[in-house]
Amino acid sequence: MLNLSPLLYTTKDRTAVDGVAVDHPTFLKALELTSEEKQAIDAARKDIRRALREGLPQALRAKGYEGEVCEPKFFIQGSWAYKTLNRPCVTPPQQSDVDDGVYLPLSIMKEEAKPHLAIDDFFEAVQAVLAPLCGPGSGWELERKPNCMRVVVSEYAHIDLPLYAIPDDQYLLLKAAMESFSARAMDGIAANASVQTWKKLPSDQILLACERGWIKSDPLEMKEWFEREVKDKGEQLRRVVRYIKGFRDQQWDEKGPSSILLMAAACPLFEFELKRDDEALLTVVEGLPKALRAGVLSPIDSSVYLTDALSKSDLEAAAEKFETFAKYLSASMAASAEAKVSACGWMREMLGIRFPNRPDLIEDRTSFGLPAAIAAVEPEPGEMEILKRSKSG
C-alpha cells in the first residue's frame, strides 16, 4: 500500500534528488498564488478601496442623496477569508476570486418607496467611481454582476465587491472597530481574522444589494461556521477542501460545483487522519457522490439547498466525476511499491499536472500489515472513462 500524502502536503521544504537538495513539490504548493500575484491583488484591492473611500460619498450626492454621506467600510470575505483560495487551473477562463464587502449605513441607501432605485444608485455610484481605474490601457475591466460589482485586475484574478447596507448604529460600531486598528493593518490582505470582524450583527439586519432587491445576507456567519469546523477538526480539513476545489478546477473549465457547496458537503464527511492527507481526502471523496445526490443544505440556513444551484443533469455529472476520482485515488493508495509510477500517473489524470510527477516521494506502506499475497497483486483502477473537461457542472 502507498502513502500519497508527501505529494499532497508536507512540512518539508527540501528533498534530495541524486544527492542534491531541491524543493519538495506538493499539490498544495501548486495551488498557491505566488507572492508576486498576491502582492498584485493586494495592491489592486487597496487602490479600489482608496477610490471608493474618496469618491463614493460625492457620487451618491450627485444622485440626490443629501446630508452626511459616510465613507464606505470594507471587509474581506469568501475564500480568502476562509484561507481556501486556490490559484486558477486554466487561465482563461478561470480566475482567483477575492471578495471585499462594501458597507454603508442603511439610512443612506434605504428608500421605502423605491427600494430598487436605491440599489441601482448604489451600483451606479460604485461603477462611476471605479470607471477611471478601469479605462483603456489600465488592464482592468469593470462589470456589474447580479450580486456584486466585479473588477477583473489580471488574467488570473478578479475582485468582487458585494454591496451591503447595515443599521446606522451598527455602522458606527463597525467604524469604531476599524478605527481601533491602524489603516495599514486594516488594509492588509493578510490581516489577522480578529481585525476583519466586528461585533456580531443580527443576520437579518445585514442587507445585500442585488438584482432581486435587498436580501438578508450575513457573510460573517459562513466564515464563523467554517472556522469552527477547522478549530474542531484541524487544519487538515482546510487542506482537503482545497484539494477537492483543485479537482473541480481541473475537471471543469467553468462553473461546476460552487466552492461553498463543496465546503459544506465536505465538512460533515471529513475524518482526521494523522499525517495522512490522502486517507482524509479519500473519505471525503467517497462520500461526496451520495451527499450531492441527496442534496446539501446550507450550514447557516436550513431552508436553503446549495445543490439547487445545479440542474439535475449537472448534479449527476458532478457526482459521477467524484465517484471516478474516488476509484482512482483508492487504486493509487492500494498499489504496490512497484506501481508508484502508475499511481502517480492516475493521480495526475484526476488532478492534472499540478500534482507532482515524483513517484520517488511516494512512501511504501506495504510492511504495515498488508498480507504479502495481496501486496503482490498490482491493483487497477477498474473500468472507467478518463474524465473530460467540462464547461458546466
N, C-alpha and C positions, 0 to 999 in steps of 0.2 A: 504494500500500500504506500501511497505517496502523500507527502505533505506539500501542498502547493503554496502555503502561506508565505514563504520567503519571497515569492513573486507577486504577492498581493500587497504585503506591508512588512516592513522590518524597521527596527530601531537602528540598524547598522547603516552607516553612511558609506562604507567602503567594503569591497570584497576583492579577492585575489583571482587573477586570470593569468595562468602560466607564470606565477610568482610575482606578477605586477599588480599593485593595488589600483583598483578602478572603482568608480562609483557603483554602488549596489542599486540596480534598477528595480523598480516595483511598479505595479499598475497604479497604485495610489499616487506615486510621484508623477506619473504621466498624466494624471487627472488634474494636477495643479496648474494654475496660471503661473507664468514666470513672474519674477519680481518686477521686471520691466512692464509687463502687462498690467499687474496690479497697480503700479505707480501711475500708469497712464489712465486707468479707470479712476483712480483716486483723484488725480488732477482734474479730470473732466467733471467729476461729481462736485468738487469744490467750486469750479467755475460756474456750474449750473446753480448751486446754492447761492453763490455770491450774486449772480444776476437776479435771481428771484427775490432775495432779500432787498436788493436795491431798487428793483423795478416793479415788483408786483403791486405794492401799495398804490403807486402812481397809475398803473394800468387799470386797477379797479376803480380809482377815482374817475378816470376817463370814461368808464362805463356807467357813471352816475352814482357810485357808492360814496355817500358823503360822511362826514365826521371822521373819527380816528380809524384809520385802516392799518391794522397792525402788520408787522412784517411776519412772514411765514416761519414756522419752526419745522425741523426735519428729523426723521429717524430712519435709520437703515432697518430693513425688514427682509423677509424672504430668505432665499438660500444662503445669501452672505451672512445674515444674522444667525441662521442655523448652523453655519460652517459646513454646508454640504454643497457649496458651489463648485462645479467642475468646469474645466476648460472644454470648449466645444470640440466635438469629434470631427465634424465635417464642416468646413467653412468655405463658402457659404453652403447651406443656408443657416446652420446652427450658430448661436451666439450665447455667450455667458450673459445671464440676466441679473442685474443689480437693481434692487428695489429700494427707492428712497422716498418715503412718505412725506407729503407736504401738508402741513396742518395750519388751519386758520380758525379763529373763533367763530362759533356758529352764527352769532348775530350779524356778521358781515355777509355771509353767504345765504342765510335763510331768507326766503321771500315767500310768505304764505300763499299769496295769490298766484304767483308764477314760479313754482319751485324749479321747473325745468329750465326756465330762463336764467335763474341763478347759477345752475350747473353749467350752462353754456357760457355764461360770463366768466366763471372760474376757469374753464378750459381755455377760452379765447384769450383771457388775460395772461395765462401762463404761456400760451403759444406766442403772443405778441412780444413778451419779454425775451423768450428764448430764440425767436426767429433770427436776430442778428448773429447769434452764436453759430447758427446752422446755415448760414448763407453760402453762396457759391465760393468754392475754394476752401471752405472750412473742413471738409471731410466728414462733417456731421450731417445727420438727417433728422428732421423733426416730424413726428407723426402722432395723430390722435388715435388712440385705441379705445375700445368700449369702456375700459375701466381705468385708464391712465393716459398720461402723455408719455410718449417714448422718444428718447434721444439716442440714436444709433451713433456711437462715438468711435467705432472702429469696425473692421471686418469681423472681429471676434467677440464684440461686446456691445450691449446697449444698456441704458439706464432708464428704468421705468419710474414714473412719478405718479403714484396714486395720490389723488387729491381728497383730503379729509376736512370735515368740519367737526369741531368739538365744542362743548359748552364753554362759555366765556370764563367761568370760574376755574374750569379745568385747564383752559388755555393759559391762564395766569400761573397755575401750578406748574405746568409744563415749562413756561418761560422761566420761572424761578429755578426749577430743577436744572435747566440748561445753563443759566447764568451762574450757577454754583460751580461750574467747571470752566476751565479756560477754553477759549474759542478753538485753540489748537487741538485740545483733547476731544472736543465735541465734533470737530470736523474730520478727525482721523478715521479712516475707513476700518481700521483695525481696533477701534476704541473698545475698551472693556465693556462687557454686556451691561454692567451696572450703570454705565454712563448713558447707555442707549435706552434706558427705561425711566419711567416716572411713576408717580402714584397711580395705582391701578384705577382705570376709569371703568364705570359700568359699561358692559359691552354694548348695551342698547343706546348709549349716548355717543358712540363713535360712528359717524356717518361718512360713507364713501360716495363720492360723486361718480355716477356712471350713466350710461345711456338709459337705464331703467329708472333713473331718479336717484334720490338719496336712499341708500340701503345701509342697514346696520352691518358693520364690519369691524372686527377687532383684530388687527394683525398681531398684536402682542399676545393674544390668547393662544394662538397656534404656536408661537415661539416658546412660550412658557410651558405648553404641553410637551413639546419635543425636548426641551431642556430637562424636564422632569424625567422623561423616559431615559435620556442619556445618563442622568445622575443615578437613576436606579439600576440601569443595566450596563453602564460602562461605555467608554469611547469606541469600543468595537462596534457598537450599534451604529454610530455615526459613519464609520468606515463602510459598513455593509450597505447602508443607504447610498453612499457614493458609488459603490461597486455596481449596484443594480441600476442606478442612473447612468453610469458609464455604459452598461449593457444596452439600456434603452437608446442612448445616443448612437451606439454602433449599429443597431438594428433598424432604427427609423431615422431617415434624413430629416423629417419634420414631424411634428405632433407626437403621436404615441402617448402612452400613459403619462399624466402630469407628474411632476416631482412631488407635489403634495399627496397625490393618490398613492404613489409608490411608498412614500414615507409612512403614511397612515396604514397601509397594508402590511408593511414590513415590521413595524414595531411590535404588534401582538405576536408575531411569528418568531421573533428573534429569541435565541437562547445563547448565552455567553459560553464561549469555548476558549479555554486558556491557551494562548499562543497559537490558536488555530482559526484564523480568519476564514480559511477555506471551508471548515466544518460549519461555522456560523453562517456563512453565505449559503451553503447547500441547504441548511434547514429552512432558511427564508425562501430561497428559490423554489424548493419543492412544495412549499405551502402556498405560494403566490397564485398558481392557476386556480385552485379551489376558492381562495379568498376573492379573486377577481370575479369569478363566475357567480359567487354568492352575493356580491355587492359589498363595497367598502364604505362604511359610514364615516362621516367627518368626526374626528375625535373631539371637536368642540361644539358640534351641533348635530344631535342625534336625529334630526329631521332631514338631513342632507346626505344623500349618497354621492360620494365623489365619483363613483363609476358611471353615474348618469351622464357625465360629460362625454362618454364614448358611446357610439352606436353598438348594437348587439354584435354586428359582424366585426367591428374593430376590437371590441372587448374580447371576443373569442379568439381573434388573431393574436392579441397580446397574451392571453392565457396559453395558447399553443406555443408561442415563442419562448415563454418561460419554462414550459414543460421540456422543450428541446434543450434549453440551457441546463436544466437540472440533470438531464440524461448525460450530456457531455461532461458536466462538472463531476458527476458521480463516477463516470467511467474513468476520467482523468485521475481522480483520487484513488480509485481501486486498482490502477495499473501497477504492473511490476516495475522493479528498478530498471529493467532492460527497456521499458517502454516510456522512459522520460521524454524522449523526443516526440513521440506520438502524443503524450499527454499535453505537452506544451503546445503542440500544433492544434489540438482540439480546443484548448482554451483560447487560442488566438482566432479560431474560427468564430467563437462566440463573442469575444471582447475586442477583437481587432488587433492591429499592430501595436497598440499602446500596452498590451500585455507583453512583458519582456520575453524575447526568444532566448531564454537562458535555462535550458533544461538542466545544466550543471548545478544550478542553485536549488533545484527541487530536492527535498530530503526524502530518503527511503525509510519508510516506517514498517517494512515487512517484518522486521525482527520483533515488533511489538505485539506478538501473539497471533499473527495470522498463520494458519496451518500451511505447511510447505506445499501440500498438494494444490491448495487454492492459489497460493502465491505464484506457483509455476505457470498458471494459465493466464495469458495476457487477455484482459477484458477488451471488449469492443463497445463502442457507443450504441450499437444496435442499428435498426433500420430507421434512418432519419434523413430528411432532406436538409441540405445546408440552407440556413435561413437567408432569404433575400432581403435586401434593404427595402424599406417601405416608406412611403410619403404620408401615410396615415396610419393611426394605430387604433 
